[in-house]
Amino acid sequence: MAFRRGFKSQCERRSAEIRKDLGLAATAPLSAFRLADHMDITVWSTSEIKGLTNEDTQNLNNPNDDSWSALTMRMNTSHLVVYKDAASLARKNSVVMHEISHITLGHELADACILEDGSLVPSNFSQDQEDEADWLAGTLLLPRPALMSIRHQKLSDQRAQDLYSVSREMLHWRVRMTGIDYQLSRRPTWR
C-alpha cells in the first residue's frame, strides 16, 4: 500500500476531529453506526430491506459468499449503506466503517453487477480507493491514541476487541501497521 504523502496523518487527524465532534475522548471506542447517524448516513442490514423474497434475502446473507459484505448507494445527496446481516458485530462495525470511509474520502461509488451465481461484483473497482478506505476505517476504529491506551492498560486482545468492537485481525493489523509495539519496546525504562 503506497498512499499519497500525508494520508496516514490526515486519517489520524480526522479520527481525532470526529471523536471531538461526538464528545468522545481520543481513546474512546467509535461505533460505525453512531458515526453514520452523526453523518446522516442511513444504514440498513440486508434483513431490513423490504420487498425481497426469502430466497433473495438468503442469497444476500449467505455466509459462504464473500463477494460482498457491505455496499453504499447514493440517493440524490444522501447515502445508504447496506451490510450483510449474517456477519459478527465486529465485522458489521468494520464493513460499515469501511463504507463510511469511502463516503468521507469522496470516493466514486462503484457500479455493481450480479453474476448468474448471485455474486455481487463491482464493475469499476479501484484498489487504491479500497486501500484508502481500509486505512481510514482502521484508523477510525483504532487510532494511535487508542492503541497506546490498550497497551498502557495492558488490555488483553480479547478485552480490546470487545471494547472497540473489532476483530482480532483488525486489532493485530492496526498494531502492526502503526508500529505501536515496536515504538513502546524502544522507550527507555527508568528504574
N, C-alpha and C positions, 0 to 999 in steps of 0.2 A: 504494500500500500504506500504509494507516494502521494502525499497531499500537497496542495499549494502552501506556500510559505505562510506560517502563522495560523493555519487552520486549526491545529490542535489547541493552541492557546485561546483562539476565538471560541472554541467549544467550551472550554473551562470557564471563560468569562460569561458566556451565555447561560451556562448551568447556574452560576452564582447569581446572575441577574434574575433568572426565573425564580429561583428559591427566594430571593429577596422580595420579588413582586408578590409571591404567595405567602410571605411572612414566615418562611422556613429558615432554619439555620443552614449554614453552608454544608453541614454534615448530615442534615436530615434526609430521610428517605423521600423519594419523589415518585408518586404513583402516576403512571401514564394516563390513567383515567381522570385523575384530578387535573393534570396539566391540560388534557383535551377539553375538559369542562371550562377551565380558565381561558382557553384559546377559542372557545365557542366552536369546537370541532365535535360533530356528532359521532359517537362510537356505538356500533351495533355488533353483537355476536351473530353468527350465522343463524342461530336459533331465533333471533328477533326479527328476521326478515319475513314479512308477511307474504302470503300467496304462493309459497313454494310447496311443491309436492313433498311427501315424505321421502321419496326416492332422491329428489334434488337435495333435500336437507342432509340425508345420509351421505350423499356423494360429497357435499361441501365439507362435512365433518369427518370424512374418512381419515383416521389417524395414519393409515398406510400411504396416503397420498401426500407427498412432501412437495408437490408442485407449487403450493402456496400456503401461507399461514395468515396473511392479512393483506388488504389492499385498500387503496384510497381512491375515492371518486370525487370529482368536483361537480357541484351543482350550483350553477351561477357563481356567486362569490363564496359559497360555503363548501366545506369539505365533509365527507362521510368516510369514516374508517370502518371497515368490516373485518372482523377477525374470526378465525376458526375456533368454534366453541369447545372443541374436544381437547384443547391444549391445557396444560397446567397453568396455575396462576402466574408463576414466574415467566412462562413462555408468553402468556397473554400480555403481561406487562411489558415484556421486551419487544414483541412484534408491534404492539400499538405504539410504543415509544419510537420504534424504527419508522413507522408511518408518519408520526408527528414530526420526526426529524426531516423527512423528505419535504413536508409542508413548510417547516421553519426555514429550511435552506432554499426554498423556492425552486425545487427541482421540477422538471417537466414530468407530468404523470405519464406512466407507460400505458400504451394501448395493450389490451389483452385479448386473446382468443382462446376458445375452449376446443381442445382436441377431441377426437372421437371417443377416447377412453375417459373423458371427463376432466382431464388435467387442464389447469389454467396456466397459460403460457404468455408472458409479455412479448409483444412483437417488436418493441423498440427498447430493448434492455440496455442499460448503461452501467457497467461495472464501477465506473468512477463514482456515479451517484449512489450506488448501493454501498460502496466503501465509506463514503462520507456520512450517509445516514446511519450506518453501523457505528461509526466512531462517535457521532453526536449522541446517538441513543445510549451507547455505553457510558458516555460522559455524563449525560443527564441522570442516568440510573446510579452510577457510581463515580462521582467526581473525585479528584485527588484528595480534597479535604475529608471526604467520607472514607476513602481507602486508608488514609493516615489514621483517622479515628478508629477504624476497625482494628488496625494493627496496634495502636497505642492502648486500646482497651483489651487487647488480646482476645478478641471475639473468635470463637470457633467458626470455621467456614459455614457450618450449618446455621449458626445463630445469625451470621451476617446475611446469608441467603434469605432467611426468614424475615429479618428486619427490613431488608431492602427489596424484597420480592423479586429476587433474581436467581438464576440457575447457578449451579456450581461452575459450569463452563463460562458463564458471563463473569462471575467473580474472578476466576483464575485468569481469564483473558485480560480483564482490566488491570489486575495486579501485574501481570507480565508485561503488558503494553506500556504501562506507566513507569515501570521500574521501581515501584514503591519498596519492595523488599530489598532490592539492591541498595537503594538510597539509604534505607534505615540501617542496613548492615555496615555501611561505610561511615556512619556517625561515630565520633569518638565517645567512649563511655568514661565518665568521670567517676572515680571512686573516692 
